[in-house]
Structure formats: structure tokens, C-alpha cells
Amino acid sequence: MKEALKSFKWRTKFIIYPQFQIPLLILDVAIISSFFLACLFSVNRSYAYLKNEGVKIGLTSGHSYFDFLNQQANLVYHSIFISFVICLLVSLLFTVIISQRLAGPIVRLRQFFGEIAKGENSDITLSFRKGDFFPDLPEMINRALQKLRK
């Protein structure tokens, strides 16, 4: 069983260019978190206003109005938290997918030109994965290298 787990290889490595992808993911978390903190602040202000209105009209602290407000606030806060988690996960997933398609060509270009610079394999051609951004680059670079080789 252990040997089977050791020989298993992931088909896709999600973070292929950490210097680019990690800051992008952190920025994504910061933006989503800021939005939801602003929502929480607004909802909190609204409930504080409603509680203050109850106090102004002379309701006692044990009145059912305040129990109702607290119950509603808990439902809203719970919904906001669930929404935050779902939005954060979906946003991180799409950020990883898009950043991988953007970083993939950069990683391949670095490896490609690194091999050429070392003189290890002068006949190699550049190729990108299906779905990567800049699909026209490999053909353009391969044609340019062919002309330089002649």
C-alpha cells in the first residue's frame, strides 16, 4: 500500500511559480476578506440602529423585540460567514487556475532557454500546455530559433 502511494504522482502541480502565484492568492484573500468585513460592519450598524430604536421607544432589555433582533442577527452573520467561505474557495480556485495558465508559459520559457544556454539540447522545440495563455509564442519562438540555427 505504501509503495502504491509513493509511486502515485499528481497530474497537475497547482503552484508552479510561487513567486507570482502566492502574492496573487494573498491579494485575492485580502480583497474577498475586505468585502466581507465591510458587509459585516454594515449589518452590525443596522442591527445596532434597530436596537437603539427599541431602547428609544422604551422597550426593556428582556423584551421579545431584542430577542428577535438577536436571532435575526445570528442568522445573517451565519449566512455571511457561509457566503464568505464559499466565495473565498471559489475565488481561490479560479485564481489558481488562471495564474497557472499564465505562469505555465513563463516557467516553460525559462526552462527552454535555460537548456539552450547550457547547450544541453540544441534541437529542442518549445511547447505549451493546452489551455495556457500566449498559445502563439511557441510557434513564433521555434521559427525564430530555426532561422538563427541556419
N, C-alpha and C positions, 0 to 999 in steps of 0.2 A: 504494500500500500504506500509506504514512504517513497519507494522508488518511482511509483507512478506519479506521485505528487511532485517529486523533484524533476521528472522529465517533462511535466506539463509546462508549456510556455504560453504566456498571454499572447494573443494575436495582435493586440494593439497596446502600445505604451501610451498612456494618456498625456503625461507631462514629458514632452520630448525636447523642449527648450526652456528649462526652468527660469533662466534669466529674463525671459519675456513673459512666460505664462503665469508665473507665481504673482508678480506685481499686478497683472491684469485680473487675476482671480481675487486678490486682495481689494483692488479697486471696485470690483463687482460687489463684493460683500459690503464694502463701505457705502456704496450707493444704495443698495437694497436696504441696508440697516438704517440709513439716514431717512429714507422714505417712510419706513415703518415706525421709527421713533417720532417723526412728525405726525403720523396718524395717531399714535398713542397719546401724544401731547394734546392734540385737538380733541380727541374723545375724552380725555381726562378733564380738560377745561369745560367741555359741555356738561359732563356729569357734575362737576363742581358747581357750575352755574345752576343746574337744576336743584341740587341740594341746598344751595344758598336761597333759592326762591322758596323752597319749602320752609326754611327757617324764617324767612321774611314774613310769611303768612301765619306764622305762629305754630307750626306743627312741632310736636315733641320728638325727641330723638328716637323714641321707640315706635313712632307711627309707621304704619304699613307702607306709606309712600316711600320712606327711606329704605325699607327692606326691598321693595320693588326696584328702586333705583340701583341698589347694590347687586341685586340678582341680574338685572339687565346689563350692568357694567361688567360683571363677571362673564356673562355670555359674549359680550362684544370683545372683551380682552382675549378671551379664549379663541374666538374666531379670528381676531387679528394675529394672534400667535400662530395658529394653524396656517393661515394665509402666508405669513412671513416665512415659515419653514418650507412650504410648497414652492413659493416664488423663488426663494433662495436656492433650493435644489435645482429647479428648472433652469434658472439663470446660470448657475454654475455649470450645469451640464452643457448648455448651449455655448457658454464662454469657452469651455474646454474644447468642444468640437470645432468651433470657429478658429480658436487660437492654434489648435493642432494643424488645421488646414493651412493656416498662414505660416506657422513656424516650420512645418514639414519641408517646404521648398528651401527655406534658409538653411536648415540642417543638412539637407542633401547637397546643396550648393557648396557648403563649407567642406563636407566630406569629399565631394567630387574634386574640387580644386586643391584640397589638401593632398589627395592621392596623386594628382598631376604634378604638384610641386615637389613631392617626394620622388617622382619618377618611377613609381611602382608599376603603373599600368598606363601606358600612353594611348592604348586603343579603346579605353572605356568610353561609354556614352552616358549622358545624363538622362535620367528619367524621374518623373514624379509619380506619386500615388494617384490613383483615380480619386477625384474629388478635391485634390489640393488646389489652392489658388495659383494663379500665374501658369496655366497649362501651356502657354505658348513659349515659355522660357527654354525648356529643354531642347526643343527643335531649333530655336534660334542659336543657342549656345553650341549645340552639336555642329550646326552648319558653320559657325564661325571657327570652331576648332578644326574642322576638316579643311577649311581654307588655309589656316595657319600651318597645318601639317604638310600641305602640298608645297 
